[in-house]
Structures are given as structure tokens and as C-alpha cells.
């Protein structure tokens, strides 16, 4: 809040404020961010968990996140205040005001699954889907798939004199 008295009837050479006729200004701003995120992982080892002889390990990931941003602002000002109280915005001769508000919402989830057969080969796949008010009211999700596969040929050779370990990976 800024306030300066009407100084036109005062015997002084310089004045304080934006206008010698007095001015009043008020502004307000509120900005809020809500963020939530959670992840869950399920990992299995067929040898240790199930007593299997297969060297299979799996990992499943599920993640959910939410981001909501809200903003509000208001400002009003007036110039030309009376020489007597009350000094309010409605008593100013010239008034200007404005306000604005905005809100955005993004939420989505991620799902990944990977399966490894020892150190020999593995595969993973997943996707992420996001709903956003930027996409037009959260009506349709933007979905982004992913996938990867690898093979480790060095596991097939007993002699590793030239190269100790190497993998071929594609995503």
C-alpha cells in the first residue's frame, strides 16, 4: 500500500509522492504451488524369491505426480485526493484498477517394466501419460512410450583378453 497526502495547500517547495494532489495505491498478489509425487517399485529375483534356477530379475515402477499452480493479483490506484479525510480510492479524482488470475494443472503417471536374464540380455518398456490444462482442459492425455533392449555378447566368451565387457543396446 502506498499513500501520499494532497499537498497543494501546503507552503513548501518540494512534495512527496507521485503527484502533488495526493495518491493512493493498493496491490495484492497471491501465488500458490501444489506439488505431489509418489513412486512404487516392485522388484523380483526369481532365484532368491521363488527358488527358481532361472537368473531372471524384474523391476516394475509406477509413479504419479501432480502440479497445480494458481496465481491471483489485484492492483488499484488513484490520484487527486481531497485535502481532508477519508482518504480512499473512491475519493480520488482519477482511478485505475485491474486484476488477473490464472491456474494450470498438470498430472500424470509413469509405468516402466524391465526384465533381465542374468547379465546376458534384458528388455524394458514403459510409457508416461500427462494430462495438462495447457493441452485443453485435461480431456486427452499426451502419452510418451519408451523401450530398450540390450544383449551382452561378452558373456558368451570365456577369454576376455581384448575387451573385458561390451554390450549392444538399442532404445
C-alpha positions in Angstrom: 0.0 0.0 0.0 1.3 3.5 -0.9 -0.4 6.7 0.3 0.6 10.3 -0.1 -1.4 13.3 1.2 -2.8 16.0 -1.0 -0.1 18.7 -0.7 -1.4 21.5 -2.8 -2.3 23.8 0.1 0.9 23.4 1.9 3.6 26.0 2.0 6.6 24.0 0.8 8.7 23.9 -2.4 9.0 20.1 -2.8 6.5 17.4 -2.2 6.5 13.6 -1.5 4.8 11.1 -3.7 3.9 10.6 -7.3 1.6 13.6 -7.6 1.2 16.8 -5.6 -2.6 16.3 -5.5 -2.0 13.1 -3.4 -2.2 9.5 -4.4 -3.2 6.1 -3.1 -2.3 2.7 -4.4 -3.0 -0.8 -3.2 -1.8 -4.1 -4.7 -2.2 -7.7 -3.8 -0.6 -10.9 -5.2 -1.1 -14.5 -4.2 0.9 -17.3 -5.8 0.4 -21.0 -4.8 2.0 -24.1 -6.0 0.8 -27.6 -5.0 3.1 -30.5 -5.8 2.7 -34.1 -5.0 4.7 -37.1 -6.3 4.8 -40.7 -5.3 6.5 -43.8 -6.6 6.2 -47.5 -6.0 8.7 -50.2 -7.1 8.2 -53.9 -7.2 11.4 -55.9 -7.7 11.7 -59.7 -8.0 14.6 -62.1 -8.3 13.4 -65.5 -9.5 16.4 -67.3 -7.9 16.1 -65.7 -4.4 12.4 -65.0 -4.2 10.9 -68.2 -5.8 13.8 -70.7 -5.7 13.9 -70.9 -9.5 17.1 -71.8 -11.4 16.4 -69.1 -14.0 18.5 -66.0 -13.5 15.6 -63.6 -14.1 15.2 -60.3 -12.4 12.3 -57.9 -12.9 11.6 -54.4 -11.9 8.2 -52.6 -12.1 7.9 -48.8 -11.4 4.8 -46.8 -11.0 5.0 -43.0 -10.4 2.2 -40.4 -10.1 2.8 -36.7 -10.0 0.6 -33.6 -9.7 1.5 -30.0 -10.2 -1.1 -27.2 -9.7 -0.2 -23.5 -9.9 -2.6 -20.8 -9.0 -1.9 -17.1 -9.3 -4.1 -14.0 -8.4 -3.3 -10.4 -8.5 -5.1 -7.1 -7.9 -4.0 -3.5 -8.1 -5.8 -0.2 -7.8 -4.5 3.4 -7.7 -5.9 6.8 -7.6 -4.6 10.4 -8.0 -6.1 13.6 -6.8 -7.1 13.0 -3.2 -9.1 15.6 -1.1 -7.3 17.7 1.4 -9.4 16.1 4.2 -10.1 12.5 5.3 -11.3 9.9 4.5 -8.5 9.1 2.0 -9.9 6.3 0.0 -9.7 5.1 -3.6 -13.3 6.2 -4.2 -12.4 9.8 -3.1 -9.7 10.1 -5.8 -10.5 12.1 -8.9 -8.7 9.6 -11.2 -8.8 5.9 -10.6 -7.3 2.9 -12.3 -7.7 -0.7 -11.3 -7.1 -4.2 -12.6 -7.0 -7.8 -11.6 -5.9 -11.1 -13.1 -5.9 -14.8 -12.2 -4.6 -17.9 -13.7 -4.5 -21.6 -12.9 -2.7 -24.5 -14.5 -2.9 -28.2 -13.7 -0.5 -31.0 -14.8 -0.8 -34.5 -13.6 0.2 -37.9 -14.9 1.7 -41.2 -14.4 4.7 -43.3 -15.4 4.9 -47.0 -15.8 8.1 -48.9 -16.5 8.8 -52.7 -16.6 12.2 -54.3 -17.1 13.2 -57.9 -17.3 16.9 -59.1 -17.1 18.0 -62.6 -17.9 21.3 -62.6 -15.8 23.9 -60.4 -17.4 23.2 -61.8 -20.9 20.2 -59.8 -22.1 17.4 -57.6 -21.0 14.4 -55.7 -22.2 12.4 -52.8 -20.7 9.4 -50.9 -21.8 7.1 -48.2 -20.4 5.2 -45.1 -21.0 4.3 -41.8 -19.5 0.9 -40.1 -19.8 0.4 -36.5 -18.8 -2.9 -34.6 -18.6 -2.5 -30.8 -18.7 -4.7 -27.8 -18.8 -2.2 -26.5 -21.4 -3.4 -29.3 -23.7 -7.0 -28.0 -23.5 -8.8 -28.9 -20.3 -7.2 -32.3 -19.5 -9.5 -34.0 -22.0 -6.9 -36.1 -23.7 -3.6 -37.4 -22.4 -0.2 -36.8 -24.0 1.4 -40.2 -23.9 5.1 -40.9 -24.5 6.2 -44.5 -24.9 9.7 -45.9 -24.4 11.5 -49.1 -24.9 15.0 -50.5 -24.7 16.8 -53.9 -25.3 20.3 -55.0 -24.7 22.5 -58.0 -25.2 25.9 -58.6 -23.6 27.9 -60.8 -26.1 31.0 -60.8 -23.8 29.0 -63.3 -21.5 29.4 -65.9 -24.3 33.2 -65.8 -24.4 35.5 -67.3 -21.8 38.5 -65.3 -22.9 38.3 -61.6 -22.3 41.8 -60.6 -23.3 40.9 -58.0 -25.9 37.7 -56.5 -24.4 36.6 -57.3 -20.9 33.0 -56.4 -21.3 30.8 -54.9 -24.0 27.1 -54.5 -24.6 24.9 -53.8 -27.6 21.9 -51.6 -26.6 19.0 -50.2 -28.6 16.3 -47.9 -27.4 
